[in-house]
Amino acid sequence: MSRQAAAGLPANLVVFERGWLSSNNILFIGADETALVDTGYVTHAGQTLALVESALGTRPLDRVLNTHLHSDHCGGNAALQQRYAGLRTDIPPGEAALVERWDESKLSFLATGQICPPFRFSGLLRPGAECMLGGTPWQVHGAPGHDPHSIILFDPASRTLISADALWENGFGVAFPELAGEPSFDDVAATLDRIEALAPLHVIPGHGRVFDDVASALAVARRRLDGLQRDPVKHARHAIKVLMKFKLLEVQSIAFGDWEAWLQSAAYLGMIHSRFFAGVELRQLTDDILAELAGAGAAEIHASGIRNI
């Protein structure tokens, strides 16, 4: 985990580059308001609080913004709301009603077998609007594909893009709607086109380092998308591996019985299995993928359970 300020980024912006489980956090320190874009995963909430407090000192955090409502981007919301009285929280509008009544059956957390403590929101990040961050107007753009409700933020003055999981230096996030039978590869392509049209000079991704070679990143993302479109089963298998590795990162070590219970409880795994791998038992499929993780040095299988590496 490191704090960095890449050349060319606005001076009042600090990027906290986080390890996996948590998304990167972007802190704006303006004259009149402080704001944090994305808050990481719940098990890293203490680190998120410490990073924000170390940068702000005695100043309060005034506002949180979430690019989308996956657990690694909003899992720190509740802890920050508890720490800072009156904290305003803005989210994309697509799932606002679900958050308002905290419908875990329709939010992604239960289905992916992940955790996100309930939080409240006070405003919406509507595509086509602008929001003031650090005293500068940032454009809000819709960025469906990885998540149908995701947004990205763009500062035309510095040509800086906060891309969330729509574009990383080496790809983009899993196209989750596609796995549920809701075609979204075309949405991924359209979002990449939108990013190219914005012509950013600097990209702050949801995961990984800040980068400036946007043309290369877009080319990598499009090649990856083309491969996934030609082989959607590969995409589905990769998604299962991502969910399994995420769980191992969360728990670090888990007994076989608890692992089996998690596999059965994460509805997304069952849905992906039934749509793409109906001819194979779920246990066999996940055992095969776990063996791949172990073979790649990303997990260790021992007598009593599984350990993350």
Secondary structure, DSSP 8 states (H G I E B T S, - for coil): -EEE--TTS-TTEEEEE--TTS--EEEEE-SS-EEEE----GGGHHHHHHHHHHHHTTS---EEE-SS--HHHHTTHHHHHHHSTT-EEEE-GGGHHHHHTT-TTTSHHHHHT---------EE--TT-EEEETTEEEEEEE--SSSTT-EEEEETTTTEEEEETS-BTTB----HHHHTT---HHHHHHHHHHHHHH--SEEEESSS--B--HHHHHHHHHHHHHHHHH-HHHHHHHHHHHHHHHHHHHHSEEEHHHHHHHHHH-HHHHHHHHHH-TTS-HHHHHHHHHHHHHHTTSEEE-SSEEEE-
